[in-house]
Amino acid sequence: MSEEPTYPDPISDEGKAAIENAFETLENILYPQMAIIRAAVNGELPGKDIRLPSTIKEVSQALNQLKEFRAALMKIADQMNDRRSVLLNRLHQYAMAYYRAVEEAARQNVPGAQKIRDDLKQFLPDE
């Protein structure tokens, strides 16, 4: 006999706060790097000549670091989107199965089923 799968609890308030703090930390670290890149693109690095190899290297390093972090964040975002799509599909399947069961009960004149069917029907696109 197989065991029922276990699922983690929803993210706690402490977990949400930790995630928000992590994003704030990322912003505090990454935004200055993005400012360096933006200034370099606009030719506005005060006290630095964009044509010097040392400046180009500095801007290039900032770009490479941002590229690495972006790839890691995109991987997480892609996984979240994939899981969200699967979950939404499953929820839709369950909802349609429930609706079909109620619809069948209404056809068989089960008391109260017609009202439930009519209530559910308003949430479904026209067929």
N, C-alpha and C positions, 0 to 999 in steps of 0.2 A: 504494500500500500504506500503510495507516494504522499509526501507531506505537502500541505498547502504552502504556496509560496508566501514569503513574508515581504512586506514592503516597508520602506522607511516612513516614519511619521512626517507630516508636513514640516517644513523648515520652521524652527522655533523663532521667537522674537530675537533671541540672542544670536541665532544663526543669521537672521536677516540683517541685524546690526553689524555683524562681522563682515558680511558680504558688502554692505554699504560702505563700511570703513575701508575695505580692500579697494573698492572702486575709487573712493576719495584719495587713498594713497597713490593708486595708479595715476589719477589725474594730476596730483601734486608733483609726481616724478616725471610723467610724460609730457605734460603741457609745456614746461620750459624747453624740452627738447624740440617739440613741434614749433615753438617760437623761434628757436635758432634756425630751423630749416626754413620757416616762413620768411624770416629776416634775410637769410641768404638768398632765397629766390627773388626777393624784392631788392636785393643789393643794399640792404640796410643794416649790415652788421657793424655797429659803431666800433671804431678803432681797429677794424680788421679789413684786410683787403681780400675779397672773395677769390681773387686770382692766385693767392699764395697757396702753395701745396699744403701748408699746415692748416689753413682754414678749410680747404677742400677736404682734407682728411678728417677734421673735426665734424664737419657737416655730414660727410659720408658715414662716419661712425654712428652719428645720431640717426641717420636714415636706416642703417642696417639694424640697429637696436629696435627701432620702431617696427621694422618689417618682421623681426622675430617675434615680438610681443603680439603684433597683429595676427600673425599666423596661429599662435597659441590661442588667442581669444576667438578667432574665427572657427577653430576646431571645436571649442566648447560651444559656441553659438550654433554651429551646424548640428552637433549632437543633440542639443536642446530642441532645435527645430524638427529634427527627425523624430525624436521621441514624442514631441507635441503632435506631429502629424499622425503618428501611429495611434496615439491615445484618442485624438479626435475621431479618427476613423472607427476605432472600436466603440467609442461612445455612440456614434451615429448608428452603427450596426445594432447595438443593444437597444437603442431607442426605437429603431424600426421594428425589431423583433417584438418589443413590448407593444408598439402600436398595432402590429398585425395580430397579436394575441387579443388585444382589446377589440379590434375590428371583428375578429371571429366570434368573440363573446357577444358582441352587439348583434351579429347575424343570427346567433342562436337565441336571441332575446333574453340574455342574462340580465337580471334587474340591475340598473345603474350603468351598464356597459355603454349604452348609446350616449349618455351624457358625457362619460369619460372620453369616448371616441370623438364626440363633437368638440370637446375642449382641446384634445390633442390635435385635431385636424387643423385648427387655426394656426398651429406652429409649423405646419408642413407646407411645402410649395405645392401649387396646383399640379395635380397629376394628369 
